Amino acid sequence: MPTNKIQTGLRLNEMTYEKVKVISTREQRSMNNFIEFVIQRYIEEYECKNGEIEILLED
């Protein structure tokens, strides 16, 4: 099944990488899924405090 997700590279220092790996395992998520989840949560919190971020999509 095709996906509309954009693939991107992410650079983390070794300690951060290892901690994210442990947490994602404990949460029974892939690292990618966990990182996406954390970013989505941060965006939700940010928008609650600062208003919705408007994104203009080009045709």
Distance bins in CASP14 RR format, pairs under 12 A and 6 or more apart:
PFRMAT RR
TARGET T0000
AUTHOR 0000-0000-0000
RMODE 2
METHOD distances of the structure
MODEL  1
3 32 0 0 0 0 0 1 0 0 0 0 0
3 36 0 0 0 0 0 1 0 0 0 0 0
5 32 0 0 0 0 1 0 0 0 0 0 0
5 33 0 0 0 0 0 1 0 0 0 0 0
5 36 0 0 0 0 1 0 0 0 0 0 0
6 36 0 0 0 0 0 1 0 0 0 0 0
7 32 0 0 0 0 1 0 0 0 0 0 0
7 36 0 0 0 0 0 1 0 0 0 0 0
8 32 0 0 0 0 0 1 0 0 0 0 0
8 35 0 0 0 0 0 1 0 0 0 0 0
8 36 0 0 0 0 0 1 0 0 0 0 0
8 39 0 0 0 0 0 1 0 0 0 0 0
9 32 0 0 0 0 0 1 0 0 0 0 0
9 35 0 0 0 0 0 1 0 0 0 0 0
10 16 0 0 0 0 0 1 0 0 0 0 0
10 17 0 0 0 0 1 0 0 0 0 0 0
10 20 0 0 0 0 1 0 0 0 0 0 0
10 31 0 0 0 0 1 0 0 0 0 0 0
10 32 0 0 0 0 1 0 0 0 0 0 0
10 34 0 0 0 0 0 1 0 0 0 0 0
10 35 1 0 0 1 0 0 0 0 0 0 0
10 36 0 0 0 0 0 1 0 0 0 0 0
10 38 0 0 0 0 0 1 0 0 0 0 0
10 39 0 0 0 0 0 1 0 0 0 0 0
11 17 0 0 0 0 1 0 0 0 0 0 0
12 18 0 0 0 0 1 0 0 0 0 0 0
12 19 0 0 0 0 1 0 0 0 0 0 0
12 20 1 0 0 1 0 0 0 0 0 0 0
12 21 0 0 0 0 1 0 0 0 0 0 0
12 31 0 0 0 0 1 0 0 0 0 0 0
12 35 0 0 0 0 1 0 0 0 0 0 0
13 19 0 0 0 0 0 1 0 0 0 0 0
13 20 0 0 0 0 0 1 0 0 0 0 0
14 20 0 0 0 0 0 1 0 0 0 0 0
14 21 0 0 0 0 0 1 0 0 0 0 0
15 21 0 0 0 0 0 1 0 0 0 0 0
15 22 0 0 0 0 0 1 0 0 0 0 0
16 22 0 0 0 0 0 1 0 0 0 0 0
16 23 0 0 0 0 0 1 0 0 0 0 0
16 31 0 0 0 0 0 1 0 0 0 0 0
16 35 0 0 0 0 0 1 0 0 0 0 0
16 38 0 0 0 0 0 1 0 0 0 0 0
17 23 0 0 0 0 0 1 0 0 0 0 0
17 24 0 0 0 0 0 1 0 0 0 0 0
17 31 0 0 0 0 1 0 0 0 0 0 0
17 34 0 0 0 0 0 1 0 0 0 0 0
17 35 0 0 0 0 0 1 0 0 0 0 0
18 24 0 0 0 0 0 1 0 0 0 0 0
18 25 0 0 0 0 0 1 0 0 0 0 0
18 31 0 0 0 0 0 1 0 0 0 0 0
19 25 0 0 0 0 0 1 0 0 0 0 0
19 26 0 0 0 0 0 1 0 0 0 0 0
19 31 0 0 0 0 0 1 0 0 0 0 0
19 34 0 0 0 0 0 1 0 0 0 0 0
19 35 0 0 0 0 0 1 0 0 0 0 0
19 38 0 0 0 0 0 1 0 0 0 0 0
20 26 0 0 0 0 0 1 0 0 0 0 0
20 27 0 0 0 0 0 1 0 0 0 0 0
20 29 0 0 0 0 0 1 0 0 0 0 0
20 30 0 0 0 0 0 1 0 0 0 0 0
20 31 1 0 0 1 0 0 0 0 0 0 0
20 32 0 0 0 0 0 1 0 0 0 0 0
20 33 0 0 0 0 0 1 0 0 0 0 0
20 34 1 0 0 1 0 0 0 0 0 0 0
20 35 1 0 0 1 0 0 0 0 0 0 0
20 36 0 0 0 0 0 1 0 0 0 0 0
20 37 0 0 0 0 0 1 0 0 0 0 0
20 38 0 0 0 0 1 0 0 0 0 0 0
20 39 0 0 0 0 0 1 0 0 0 0 0
21 27 0 0 0 0 0 1 0 0 0 0 0
21 29 0 0 0 0 0 1 0 0 0 0 0
21 30 0 0 0 0 0 1 0 0 0 0 0
21 31 1 0 0 1 0 0 0 0 0 0 0
21 32 0 0 0 0 0 1 0 0 0 0 0
21 34 0 0 0 0 1 0 0 0 0 0 0
21 35 0 0 0 0 0 1 0 0 0 0 0
22 29 0 0 0 0 0 1 0 0 0 0 0
22 31 0 0 0 0 0 1 0 0 0 0 0
22 34 0 0 0 0 0 1 0 0 0 0 0
23 29 0 0 0 0 1 0 0 0 0 0 0
23 30 0 0 0 0 0 1 0 0 0 0 0
23 31 0 0 0 0 1 0 0 0 0 0 0
23 33 0 0 0 0 0 1 0 0 0 0 0
23 34 1 0 0 1 0 0 0 0 0 0 0
23 35 0 0 0 0 0 1 0 0 0 0 0
23 37 0 0 0 0 0 1 0 0 0 0 0
23 38 0 0 0 0 1 0 0 0 0 0 0
24 30 1 0 0 1 0 0 0 0 0 0 0
24 31 1 0 1 0 0 0 0 0 0 0 0
24 32 0 0 0 0 1 0 0 0 0 0 0
24 33 1 0 0 1 0 0 0 0 0 0 0
24 34 1 1 0 0 0 0 0 0 0 0 0
24 35 1 0 0 1 0 0 0 0 0 0 0
24 36 0 0 0 0 0 1 0 0 0 0 0
24 37 0 0 0 0 1 0 0 0 0 0 0
24 38 0 0 0 0 1 0 0 0 0 0 0
25 31 0 0 0 0 1 0 0 0 0 0 0
25 33 0 0 0 0 0 1 0 0 0 0 0
25 34 0 0 0 0 1 0 0 0 0 0 0
26 34 0 0 0 0 1 0 0 0 0 0 0
27 33 0 0 0 0 1 0 0 0 0 0 0
27 34 1 0 0 1 0 0 0 0 0 0 0
27 35 0 0 0 0 0 1 0 0 0 0 0
27 37 0 0 0 0 1 0 0 0 0 0 0
27 38 0 0 0 0 0 1 0 0 0 0 0
28 34 0 0 0 0 1 0 0 0 0 0 0
28 37 0 0 0 0 0 1 0 0 0 0 0
29 35 0 0 0 0 1 0 0 0 0 0 0
29 36 0 0 0 0 1 0 0 0 0 0 0
29 37 1 0 0 1 0 0 0 0 0 0 0
29 38 0 0 0 0 1 0 0 0 0 0 0
30 36 0 0 0 0 1 0 0 0 0 0 0
30 37 0 0 0 0 0 1 0 0 0 0 0
31 37 0 0 0 0 0 1 0 0 0 0 0
31 38 0 0 0 0 0 1 0 0 0 0 0
32 38 0 0 0 0 0 1 0 0 0 0 0
32 39 0 0 0 0 0 1 0 0 0 0 0
33 39 0 0 0 0 0 1 0 0 0 0 0
33 40 0 0 0 0 0 1 0 0 0 0 0
34 40 0 0 0 0 0 1 0 0 0 0 0
34 41 0 0 0 0 0 1 0 0 0 0 0
35 41 0 0 0 0 0 1 0 0 0 0 0
35 42 0 0 0 0 0 1 0 0 0 0 0
36 42 0 0 0 0 0 1 0 0 0 0 0
36 43 0 0 0 0 0 1 0 0 0 0 0
37 43 0 0 0 0 0 1 0 0 0 0 0
37 44 0 0 0 0 0 1 0 0 0 0 0
38 44 0 0 0 0 0 1 0 0 0 0 0
38 45 0 0 0 0 0 1 0 0 0 0 0
39 45 0 0 0 0 0 1 0 0 0 0 0
39 46 0 0 0 0 0 1 0 0 0 0 0
40 46 0 0 0 0 0 1 0 0 0 0 0
40 47 0 0 0 0 0 1 0 0 0 0 0
41 47 0 0 0 0 0 1 0 0 0 0 0
41 48 0 0 0 0 0 1 0 0 0 0 0
42 48 0 0 0 0 0 1 0 0 0 0 0
42 49 0 0 0 0 0 1 0 0 0 0 0
42 50 0 0 0 0 0 1 0 0 0 0 0
42 53 0 0 0 0 0 1 0 0 0 0 0
43 49 0 0 0 0 0 1 0 0 0 0 0
43 50 0 0 0 0 0 1 0 0 0 0 0
43 51 0 0 0 0 0 1 0 0 0 0 0
43 52 0 0 0 0 1 0 0 0 0 0 0
43 53 1 0 0 1 0 0 0 0 0 0 0
43 55 0 0 0 0 0 1 0 0 0 0 0
44 50 0 0 0 0 0 1 0 0 0 0 0
44 51 0 0 0 0 0 1 0 0 0 0 0
44 52 0 0 0 0 0 1 0 0 0 0 0
44 53 0 0 0 0 0 1 0 0 0 0 0
45 51 0 0 0 0 0 1 0 0 0 0 0
46 52 0 0 0 0 1 0 0 0 0 0 0
46 53 1 0 0 1 0 0 0 0 0 0 0
47 53 1 0 0 1 0 0 0 0 0 0 0
47 54 0 0 0 0 0 1 0 0 0 0 0
47 55 0 0 0 0 0 1 0 0 0 0 0
END
